[in-house]
Amino acid sequence: MIPTPEEAYALLCQYNEGEFHLKHGRVVGDVLRWYANDLGYGEEADFWQVVGILHDLDFEQWPEEHCIKSQQLMQEHNLDERIIRATASHGYGITVDIKPEHEMEKVLYAADELTGLIGAVAIMRPSKSVSDLEVKSVRKKFKDKKFAAGCSREVISNGAAMLGWELPTLIEKTILAMRASENVD
């Protein structure tokens, strides 16, 4: 089964209560939807959004089994195997050996961590918004390993490389995607 974005969010709410995790799911869903349209997969935008919404389904309750437990949960809900694989692949090299192969999986792998870093940079700005955020500001904070230390620079860099993009391109596109999201403050 392929849920609608609304059904995916309802499923996310079954396993997550924290405002941070629920908002993060919506933001990453919106970012993936934007990328689907930007990269020529517009007819699959809902599917990409669903993958983004569900990517951390298990993280709040089972952080040690992240991307492992979610596969089981999604199978129990009879979700399409492509959703299960795509969401699990963002844990590549950390908790699973499922390498991102499809462009959507590579975007998720790279942009998931990057949305956190961009959000942290935006909060530090006078506007507290991505609307006036520039690539150079994110790059400066990217180099500061103590800033938003939980956001893996290695994963972001590896994701950009998987996509065949330079880091500034990934940052710029993800900022634009976050600006388009109604779930980003």
Secondary structure, 3 states (H helix, E strand, C coil): CCCCHHHHHHHHHHHCCCHHHHHHHHHHHHHHHHHHHHCCCHHHHHHHHHHHHHCCCCCCCCHHHCCCHHHHHHHHCCCCHHHHHHHHHCCECCCECCCCCCHHHHHHHHHHHHHHHHHHHHHHCCCCCCCCCCHHHHHHHHHCCCCCCCCCHHHHHHHHHHHCCCHHHHHHHHHHHHHHCCCCC
